[in-house]
Amino acid sequence: MMRALCFTIDLDRDVNIPIPGSIAAGSIDRGKGTEPRFTSSEKGLSILLELLDEMGIKPTIFAEAETLRNIDISISGYDVGIHGVEHEDLTLIEGTDKKRAILKEASEVVIDAVGRPPGSFRAPYMKFDKETIEMLPEFGICVDSSSYEYLSTFFMPRRFGNGVWEIPVPMDVELSGKKISAFLWPMHEQKRPPSDYVKLAAQMEKGAFVLSTHSWHIVESRERGKMSEDEIKKNIGNVRKVLEGVMDIGFKTMTMTEVKKTMELSL
């Protein structure tokens, strides 16, 4: 029985925000404008990968092309997917050719960085349309993780008609009526404890539980700005607590590619 934990990292510009009138996203203004920054993303990725390597966990990294061009960390050897070129909202881009050009450029940058084509896709802002999903096989992409879905006991990936597997990020509604998803940003913003995510995962008996974060969120808060070294240490410690807690209740860590292969073998 597959009870997989997929830890995924969105590798994109620091604290990304949409810019009115621009396809490309910017970074939240910390006093020097909204031009994209990449230093927090780079530092956060280094800290995350050190933790994951120590724990023996292989993540799936959804890499934005422009971020890959602006950081000096090798992600060769990891399971790498694409996350747009400049964190574009693909649902606002009209025309198949323009969307295809973005997917093509993003894929080529990943190939240059890791030496092989990307196997997966996550839409920036988790916003996608059918047109984009239909194009993914043109670039050898067989996995999408761009949607939230309500968690169930049996939370199995499903296959689209074009052969792409959808492995969604789980969400639920707590007894209080408050929504929770398996994206860790509320924990990074000190709004949720690690135990909330372990409790969420415990509800799933079979399937793929996708736990997600942004690399920049390890060292920078959207609300509070750059974190101190003590805050960073506590923040990455909380990530460890979530991962250890989920694995302690019987989950096996797998990449998106490994989940896809497992599902295909079961057909």
C-alpha positions, 0 to 999 in steps of 0.5 A: 500500500502506497503511503507516500510523503512528497516534499516539494520546494517552489524555487522562485523569486523572493516573496513573489507578488504580481505586478499590475500591468506586467506578466512577470512577478516582482518581489515584495517591496522592502524599501528598494522597489519591487524588482525581483530578488533571489538572495532569500530563495538561494539561502533558503534552498541551501538550508533546506537541502542541507536538512533534507540530505541529512534526513535522507529525503529526496525532494521535488523542486519546482524551479522558476527559470529566472531564479535558476539563472540567478542563484549559484546552487547546483540542483543536479541530481534532484527531481526537478520540475518547472514553475514558469519563467518569471512566475507568470500567471498563465491563466492571464496569458492569451494564446497557445503560442505564448504559453507554449513559449513559456513552457519551452523556455522553462524546460530548456533552462532546467535541462541546462541546469540539471542535464535532463528534461523536467518531469513535473510542473507546478503552475505559478500561484497554483493557477492553471488552465486545461490548455496548459495541462494539455501541452505538458506532454510536448515537453516530456512532463508527466506530472502536474501538482498545481491544484488543491484538493480536499483530503480523503482516506484514500488520496490517490493521484489521478491520470488525465486523458493526455497521460499526465498524472495529477498529484494535488496538494491536500487541504481540509477544513478543521472543526473550527471551520478554518481551512488548512492545506499542506503548504507550510507558509502559515507555519513560517509566518508563526500562525500554525505549529508543526503538529497541525501538518502531522495531524493533517497527514494522519487522516490519509491511509493510502495515496500521496501526501504532498507537503510544500514550501517556498525556499525563500520562506525559510529565511524571510517572512512575508509579513515580518521581513528578513529573519534573524539567525535564531528565527531561521534556526527555529523555522528550519527546526519546525520543518524537521519536526513536520517531516519527522512527525509524518514519517513517524506515523508510517509515511515513506518519502518519495519524489513526484517521479517515484510516485508516478512510476509506482502508479504506472506499475499498478495499472 
